[in-house]
Amino acid sequence: MSAKIIDGKAAAAALREEVAKEVARFRVATGRAPGLATVLVGEDPASAVYVRSKGRATLEAGMQSFQHNLPIDTSEADLLALVDRLNADPAVDGILVQLPLPDHIDTNKVITRIDPDKDVDGFNPVNAGRLAIGLHGFVPCTPLGCLKLLKAELGDLSGKNAVVIGRSNIVGKPMAMLLLAESCTVTIAHSRTRDLPEVVRGADIVVAAVGRPQMVQADWLKPGCTVIDVGINRIAGEGGNSHLVGDVDFASASQVAGAITPVPGGVGPMTIASLIRNTLVSAARRDGFEYGESL
């Protein structure tokens, strides 16, 4: 068999289009546009690309983009002061501090300083707690995008066995919480799980987010399962050229799985689309605006 390729680009484009329609309604109803503030400390090339992409997506959706690019030697105190100003700014509905931060800045201190109701990245411990006990909050954008892809592909997820490979606070743990909320039976596995291939073989849904290139092999997979590959790894190729691969060996896995996301073009586009979705949701909650349920 050959797996269906889950088109994250098309799904993200549809979500972004829906967000833009709701933003237009929001602007008519409230007289303002939702606003997203991004903060970049330093000049890491990958981070700079991500921030530009997020800013571009924000503007394309009809929102305001407030970009703060700070030198790498910015002090922790100055960064926290900027976060405080953004928390207090009524034009800002969402705050995103791009990670990783320089070593001299305590990342956890910065994340916890962001107002939970403007924490559109969903990293603040308050939002992690809300997710864990089923309260409204913000879910990290990558797991949210994964869930949307799964529901679009499979519909009702209730009763399915899901294995999440990876236990990070950004992807693995919140992904497991989202799947639990959908009434899946969830196992969180990781690089030290005993007999990891055997654990994965029982899964109807596999979410790979462990950060190891092509670790998940075809013989790990239950025939017909759905595979969401969160990994983004750059590896050397022929002629000295590098290319991106996921945490799953796509070539072989796509011959066993029923559906699978590619890398690139799978989860990545949904992450940015989910970010602008979260920004609209934040603005709507603050202004009492009812947005489309499909979001």
N, C-alpha and C positions, 0 to 999 in steps of 0.2 A: 504494500500500500504506500501511497505518498500523501503526506499530511497536507491539509489545507493551510495556506500561509495567512496568518492573521495580519491584516494590513493596518498597522498602527498609524501610518500617515493619513490614511483615509478617515479612520475613526477620529483622529485628532482634528482634522479639518472640519469634520461634521460638528464636533463639540465646540470648536472655536467659532464656527458660524452661528451656532445656537446661542453662545455667550454674547456674541456681537448683537444679535437681535434683542436679547434681554437688556443689554447695556443701553441700546437705543430707547427702549421703553423706560428704563430707569432714568435716563437723562430728561425725558419728557415729564416724568412724574415728579422728579425731585429738583430739576433745574441745575444739576451738576453731574459730573462724570465720576465713576469710581476711580480711585487713585492707588497705584502701587509704587512703593518706594523700594529701590534696590540699593544695597550697600556693598561695595567691592573695596577690599583693603589690599593694596598691592597690585601687581601687574601679572599675575599668573595667567599665561595665555589661554588655557582651557577655561578658567573661571571667567575671563574677560569675554570669551565667545559665548558662554552660557548667559551672562548678564545682558549682552547685546541682544541675544535671541529673545530673552524674556521681555526686554524693553520694546523690541519690535512687535512682539505678539500683543503686548499691552496696548500699544498705539493702534494696531490693526483692529483691535476689538472696540475701539472708541473710548478707551480709558486714558487717564493721565498717567504718565510715567515720570517718576522723580528719581533720577539716578545720582548716586553719591559715590564718586570714585576717590578714595583716600590713599595717600602714600603708605608704603609698607611700614614705615616707622611710626605710624599713628599710634598713640598710646591707648591703652585699654580704657583709661578714664575718658579720653576724648571720644572714643567709639561709643561708650555707654551714654555719654552726654548726647550724642547724636540720636541714639535710640530713644532716649527720653523725649527729645524734641519731636521725633516722628510719632511717638505714642500720643503726644498732646496735640498734634496737628490734625484739625478736622478734615482736611483735604485728603489725608492718607488713610486708606482703608486696609491696606496690606503692607507688611514690612517683611522684606527678605534680605537677610544678611548672608552673602555668598560664602560658603565653606569650601575649602578649609581656610581658617584664619591663621595669621602668622603665629609662631610659637610663643611670642611674648604676651599673647592675649588669651585669656581663659574662655574657651568657646562656650562652655556651659553657663558661665556668668552672663555672657551676651545673650544667649538663647533665652535664659530665664528672665532677662530684663525686658524682652519684647512683650507688649500687651498681648495676653492670650487671645483676645478678640480681634487682634490685627495680625496674628501669627499664621499667615496663610501657608507657610511651609509646614505647619503642624508639628514643630519640634519642641515647643515649650512643654515642660512637664505637666502643666495643667491640661493641655490638649491631649497628651498621652493618657492621662488619667480619665479624661472624659471618654475617650475612645474605649478604654478598658471596661468601663462600666455602662457604656451605651448611651452617654449623654451627647447632645449636640456640641460639636467642637470642630476643629480643623484637622483633617487627616493628611499626613505627608503625601505630596503630590504623586510620587512614583507608585506607591501601593494603591492609591485611589485610581490612577490610570490603569493599573493592572486589573483591578476589580471591574472596571467598566469594560475592558476588553473581554474578560471572562464571561460577564453577564450577557454581553452582546453575542458571544459565540455559543454559550450553553444555556442561556435563559436561567431558569431556577437552579440554584446551586445546592439546594437543600439535600442533605444526606450523602453528598459526595465526599470521598476521601481525598484530602488535600495534604501535600507535603510541601512545606516551605523550607528551602535549603538556604540557611543564613539567618542570623539572629541579631542583626543590627537594629539600632533604634530608629533608623531612617527608613528601612525597607522591611526586614524580616519580621520583627515583632509587630509593627502595625498591620502588615499584610495578614499575619495570623489572626489578629483581632477582627479584621474585616471579614475574613472567611468564617470565623466563628459566628459572627453576627448574621451571616447568610445560612447558618445551620449546617455548615460543613463539619466533618470530623477532621481535626487539624493536628498534624505533627510538625513541630519545629525541629528540623535537623540541621546539622552543621558539619564542619570538617572533621570533628572528633566523634561524630556519631558512629557507634559500632555497626559494622556491616551496612554502611550507608546505601549501597546499591539495592540491597534487599528491602530496606525501608522504603525507598523510592518506588520499587516495583509494585507496591500495593496502591499507588496513588492514581486517582482519576484526574487530579489536577496537580501539576508540578510547577512550583514557582522557584526558579533558580536565581539566587541573589547572594552568592558566596564570594564572588570576586576572583575566581580561578578560571583561567581560559579553558574552555571546552572540557571541563571536568565531568559533566554529566554525559554518559555514553548511551548509545542506543539500547544496549542490553540491560540498562537500568530501568527502562521504561515499560510500563504496561501497554500493550497494543491498544491504540485508539485513544490514549490519554491526551489531555490538553496541556501544552507546555508553554509557560510564560518565562522568557529568558530576560532577566533584568541586567545581566552582566554586560559591561562595556570594557573590553580589554584590547589593548593595541599590541599586536605581535608582529615579529619580523616575518617577511615573506620572501619570495624569490627575487633575486636581483637587488637585495637590500631594501626593498620597499616594505613598508608596514601596512597593516590593515586591521580593521576592527573585527573582533569575534565576541561571542557571548560566553556565558558559563556552560553552555550546552554545545556539544558537537553537532552542529546543525545538519551537516551532510548526512550523517548516519541516523540521527534522531528523527529527521523528517521522513524516514522510511518506516518508522514504527508508530509515531504519534498520530493522532487523529487531526490535531491542529497545533500549530506552533508559531511563535513570533520570531521574525528574523532579527538579526543585529547587523547593521543598523536598520531602522525603519519599523521597529516594533514598539517597544515600551517608551523609548526616548521621546518621540513626538507627543505622546499622551501626558508626559510629565509637565511640559510647558502648558499644554491645553488645560490641565487640571489646576495649574497655578492661577491662570486668569479666571477659571471657574471659581476658585476659592476667593479670589479678590472680589468678584461680583457678589458672591454669597455674603462676604463680610459687609460690603456696602449695603446690601439689601437688609441684612439684620439690623444694622445701625439706623437705617432710615425707615424701617417698617414696610419695605417693598416686597411684594410677593412675586417670586420668580418662578419660571417654568419647572415643573416637577422632574422633567427629564434631565435636569442638571444635577 
